[in-house]
Amino acid sequence: MATVTRATLRNDIRGDLMSWPIAATLDAAVDSQATTIQIADDVYKNFLEQKVLIEVDSEVMRVVDIEDAGFRVIRGYQGTTKAPHIKDAIVYIHSSYGWTDYELNNRIIPNAIQWLKPHAWIDQVSAAFTWTSQTIEATPPSGVSYPQGNFIYRLDVLDTDSNYKPIYGWHLYGSKIRFNRKASADHTLQARILQFQASLTDDTTVLDNDNFRESIVKYGAHLCLNALKTNRVRYHEYAAALNDRASTPDELIRVAFDLKNQAIVSREENAYPKPAGFASTYREVL
């Protein structure tokens, strides 16, 4: 059973990058327009240097100055929405080069999942559905439509012994299954489906296939490092935080390519072959 969530992927990506946030709490509630915040945990205040990123709920802020009253921030950073936050809300403190939950959730992980296509097909069995007597069409479970994505490669019918066996003489027609003859009676069917991994829209949804965990993580870490090349300051701050050997452009670029290669190898090891051409099994029933 799949157990890999979006939170799992975030942690794995940060593990590859060696970049972890620090958790603190708000010392006082703030409204959506406040430009100064207070952190309750004194031990963490030393980490809040200028330019670091902080994340409260789903809003990212950037610290621009340290004042006696607290930390002056730019609200709604990275395209997030300004919002009120209650006292004791969790504050995640990221290094200036760090990757926030918002960035990983909305750009890095979705792009890494999208990159799996068209190689990584996931084999699924649909819920049972009915082919009604005297009709030539049946409606499979929602989400099956050729050629937009999910792909039926086999259709089984429930026989009198309560076993499913393959049935032939059908093809996909938009979101319908069309047969080359009318049903002589009501038949219960199930479909074998090849589908793509859908985006993870929250932290409770899990991957359909855990085998693609490494592919997503390695490619996500590659995207993170690749993005550093467009921000020289962020790049040098991250490189300096690692060690002297990683402080040259060539070294981080090499690491980014290595992560991508690992992602490709993992994806190919777990990929199903692409289905051929049009979804059709027109032939005589034996």
N, C-alpha and C positions, 0 to 999 in steps of 0.2 A: 504494500500500500504506500502511495506517495506521501511523503512527509516534508518535502522541501518547500518552505514558504518564501515569500519575498524578503522577510527579515533574515532568513537563513542565507539567502544569496547576498544580501548587503554585508553581513558579517564575514562571509567567505571572501568577498571582493576586498573588503578592508584588511583582511588577513594577508592577502597577496600584496597589498600596497603598504602594509605596515603603517596604517593611518587610522587611528581610533579616536572617537570623540570622548570627552570627559563629561560626566553627568553631574549637574548641580540643580538647584531649585531657585525659583524667583522669591525674593525677600518681600515683595509687595506686588499687588495686582497692578496691571497696566491697561489702559484703554488702547484703542486702535491708533490714536494719534500721538501718544507719548513718545518722546525721543530719548528718554533716559530710563534705564532699568537698573534694578538692584539685585545682586546675587546673594543668596542667604549664606552660602558656604564660604567662609573666609579662606579656607585652605585652597579653594580653587581660584580665588581672585587673581593670584599671581599669573595664572594662565591667560587672563583676559588682557593681553597686550593689544595695542592698536592694530586694526585691520583683521583681527580674527573674526570668524563667523560663529554666530550662535543661532540655535534652532529651538523654538518654543512651539509646541504643537505642530502645526503645518506651516508656520511662518519662519523664514530665514531673515536674520538681521546681520548687519556688519558693524562691528565696533569701530568708531572713528576717533574716540578720545576717552580718556579716563579722568573722571571728575570726582570731587569729594562726595557729591550726591549720588554717584553711581557711574554707569557707563553710557556715554552718548552713542547712539546707534542710528544707522540708516534702516528704516523699516521697509518691509516688503521686498527684501533683496532676492535676487535670482528669479524674479517674476512671481514670487509668492504674494499672497494677499495680506494686507495689514489686518490684524484681528486683536480683540481684547484677550488677555490672559490672566488667569486667577493666581492668587498667592500660592506658593508651593508647587506651581507647575514645573515640570521637569525642563531643565535647560541643558541642551547638548552644546558643548563648547568644541568647535572644530578649529584646527590650525588654519592659518590664512590660505594655505594651499589645499585644505581638506575637502572631502566630498560629503556634502550634507545628505541626509535621508531624502530630501526633496529632489536633489539632483540624481541620486541613484534610482529612486522610485520612478521618476518621470522622464528620464532621458537614458541613463546608462542601461538599466535592466531591460526596459522595453526594446531598446535597439539591439541588445544582445539576443533577446528572444526572437526578434524579427530576423536576425542574421541566420538563425537556424534554418529558415526556409531557403530553398525548397528541399533540402536534404533530409531534414529530421522529421520523419513521419511517425506518428504514434498510433499503434494498433489498438482499436477499441471495439467493444461489442455494444450495439445499441440496445435500448429497451425494446421489448416486444411491441409489434404493431400489427394491424389487420389489413389483409387484402380481401376486400368484401366480395361476396358472390356476385357474379355477372358483371363485374367491372374489369377494366384493363389497366387501372392505375391504383397505386397505393401511396399514401403519404408517410414517409419515414419520419423519425423524430426530428425535432427542430435542429437547425444548424447544418443539415446535409443538403448541399446544393452544388452541382457541377457547373462550371469549373471554378467557382469562387473559393473553394478551400477543401472542406471535408469530402472524402472520396469513398464511396462504397465499392469495395472490390469483391465482395462475396455476399450472397443472399441465401439465408437458410429458412426452411419451412419446418414447422413442428408437425411430425408425423403422428400416426395413431398410437405409436409406442412411447409417445412423449419424449422423443429424441429429435433434435434438429439435424436436418440433412440439406445439402446444397440444392438449390433450385436454379434453373437456367431459363433462357428466353426472356430477358429483361434488359432495360437500359435506363440510365438516368435521363430525365427530361426536365431540366430546370430543378425545381425542388420536389419533383414527383418521380416515382418509379413506374415505368410503363412496360407492360408485358405484351408478348406477341399473341396472347389469347386471353379470353375471359376466364375468370375463376369459376370453377364448377361448384364451389362452396366457399364459405368463409375460411380463410387460412391465417394462421398466426405466423408471423415472420420475425426474423431478427437479422440485422445487417452487420457485417464486419466492415469497419470503417478505418481508413487511414486519415488522420487529421493532423493539423499543425498545433503546436503549443500556443494557447491563447495568452495574452498579456495577463500579468498578475495585478489586479486592480486594488488589492488590499493585502494586509499582512496575514490574513487567515486562509486565503486561497493557496492551494498547493500545486506544484508541478504535476502534470499528468504522468510523466515518466522521470523518475529520479536520475536515470542514466544521463540525462542532459544537464545535470547540475554543474559538472565540471566545465562543459562547453560554455555555458552561460557565464560562469564565474570568470574563467580565463579571458573570454572575449570582453566581458565587462571591465576587467582590470586593464586590458589593452586599450579600451576606449578612454578610460580615465587618464592613463599616461599619455595617450595620443593627444588629448585635449590640452595637456600642459604645454605642448609646443606652440600653442597660439597665445600663451600668456607667459612672457619671459620672466616676470617677477615671481609669479606663482611657481613656475618651473624651478627656478634657482632656490626658492625657499624650501621646496620639497626635496630637491637634491641635497641641499645642505643638511637637512634633517636626517638623512640616511647615513651617509659617510662620504669621505673624500673621494672614494673611487666612483661613486655615483653622481659626482658633481659636474661631470662633463656631459654635454648634449649627446654624444655618441653612446654613452653607457645607458642612459634611460631609453633612448630610441631602440637600442639592442634589446633591452628588457621588454619593451612594448612589442617588438616583433616576435620575441620568444613566447610571450603570452598568447599572441595570436596563433602561432604555430601549434601550441599545445591545445588551443581551442579547436583548431581545424582537425587535428588528429583525434581528439575525443569525439567530435561531432561525427566524423566518418566511421568511427568504430561502432557507433550506436545508431547509425542512420538506416532506415529502410530504403530499398531501391525505389526510385520514383515510378509511380504507375505510368503505364504506357498510354498515350493518346486519349481517345474518347472512352468513357466508361460504358462498355457494352459487352454483353454475353449472348448475342443472338446466335443460337444454334438449336438444333433439335434436342428434345429431351430424350435421353437414352431409355 
